[in-house]
Amino acid sequence: STMDWEVERAELQARIAMLQGERKGQENLKKDLVRRIKMLEMALKQERAK
């Protein structure tokens, strides 16, 4: 029936939104890690320069 199709479509859209959100979260996590690594490398260089 039409009702079943609507429910199925809504479920698929919800799943897609969730997956896209996860991907965005992973991107943010990656950027954060890269930033932290750069900060650590700079701190190390400064320590060694002393």
C-alpha positions as CSV (number, residue, x, y, z in Angstrom):
1,S,0.0,0.0,0.0
2,T,0.9,3.7,-0.3
3,M,1.3,3.9,3.5
4,D,4.0,1.2,3.6
5,W,6.0,3.0,0.9
6,E,5.8,6.3,2.8
7,V,7.1,4.6,6.0
8,E,9.9,2.8,4.1
9,R,10.9,6.1,2.4
10,A,11.0,7.9,5.7
11,E,13.1,5.2,7.2
12,L,15.6,5.3,4.3
13,Q,15.8,9.1,4.6
14,A,16.4,8.8,8.3
15,R,19.2,6.3,7.7
16,I,20.8,8.4,5.0
17,A,20.7,11.5,7.3
18,M,22.4,9.4,10.1
19,L,25.1,8.1,7.8
20,Q,25.8,11.6,6.4
21,G,26.0,12.9,10.0
22,E,28.5,10.1,10.9
23,R,30.7,11.1,8.0
24,K,30.6,14.7,9.0
25,G,31.5,13.7,12.5
26,Q,34.5,11.7,11.3
27,E,35.7,14.6,9.2
28,N,35.6,16.9,12.2
29,L,37.4,14.3,14.3
30,K,40.1,14.0,11.6
31,K,40.6,17.7,11.4
32,D,40.8,17.9,15.2
33,L,43.4,15.2,15.3
34,V,45.5,16.8,12.6
35,R,45.4,20.1,14.5
36,R,46.5,18.4,17.7
37,I,49.3,16.6,16.0
38,K,50.6,19.9,14.5
39,M,50.5,21.5,17.9
40,L,52.4,18.6,19.5
41,E,55.0,18.8,16.7
42,M,55.5,22.5,17.2
43,A,55.8,22.0,21.0
44,L,58.5,19.4,20.4
45,K,60.5,21.6,18.1
46,Q,60.4,24.4,20.6
47,E,61.5,22.0,23.4
48,R,64.4,20.8,21.3
49,A,65.4,24.3,20.3
50,K,66.0,25.2,23.9
